[in-house]
């Protein structure tokens, strides 16, 4: 059908554009709701796998352990409950592994923000935050008819429901996750959990939203990419990043948004 044809065309366009990136730069793809649906199923997830590879995985970089999740499943696991449980079990195993091997820091990446303003927020409290005005529809959607003039996306649309968020956040707290990175909100937002974990949301390369409810941010809001620089303390004269030379959580990082 047309939807299938359009998605396959988009897959080909994406691979063509990102295939031009310098071969020394690794590209790892995370699935989002426009890839596997707002209610993912085994079929939609397998389609992503066949095009881009595993939808969740983990790897080391400079003493930092990076975990990439299909957290679209955390927004609604009803269409693939066993796949949700399998990934949740895998997540705990990977976090245990990272702790056992003295990860200098642990980063988790997922398409959806786990929370926007507070890790205890629910749909109502997000709606109440700063008047709950949400994000107006982008100007690119204005067709001149006026039908979108007062239309907004409520902020609660963009987060993981508290029921499923708590399952992940409990693990992040227990196993010392340093930061989570996401998109989906179509705007920049940097928040912090109650236990000190950074929740870093990066704006898009496409349409930009701007929520009237979010606090003032230090970053410009627009299209761009985020650059993260990690550091791991070394013993004097030692350049190794092996676990024998690291201590759990002793790394640091800085990040910045590069507008384009």
C-alpha angles and dihedrals in degrees: 000000000000095000092053092046093048093049092050089050089051091050090053093047092050093050091047093052099040091041087072093065114112110275091235089067112079116219118205119183125218119199121236136188092273089057102046103012135252088278104038119210132191088257096053092045092049090052089057092046092052091052103038111009132244115008092213129031144137138226144170125248123176094333092314120116113218122200119191116197139191090228092165082086088061090060092056121354095172094105095051109019096161092049088051092053092045091054093046090054091047090050092056091048092051092048091050089049092050091052093046090052094048099245108202086219138347124224125192121199126196136151097241123058109244087220137347109212108357131015090225094053121124131190094278097045091049089051090051094048111113090342095311095253095151127195121319116229110270118264090242087072094056106115094176094252094106093231092119097044096106099021118125140176107232111233090236089068091070102053137075112261112258093242092063097029090062091058090059098037092054088057093045090053095046095048099040103247109190101201144350122215126201147152128198094101090082090222141066120271131159118193137158132227125234089260096049103265115143118235105201118187118188128206122244139258087231133041116000123219127194119200116214088210103059123098119255110283129212092220127077112252113233147086116322151095135273122237118203122193117195129198131193120193114238132202112252110288093002120119097176122119094193119134091251088065098043135076122213110267098359095121127097137201143192126202138191138184116239110204118212 
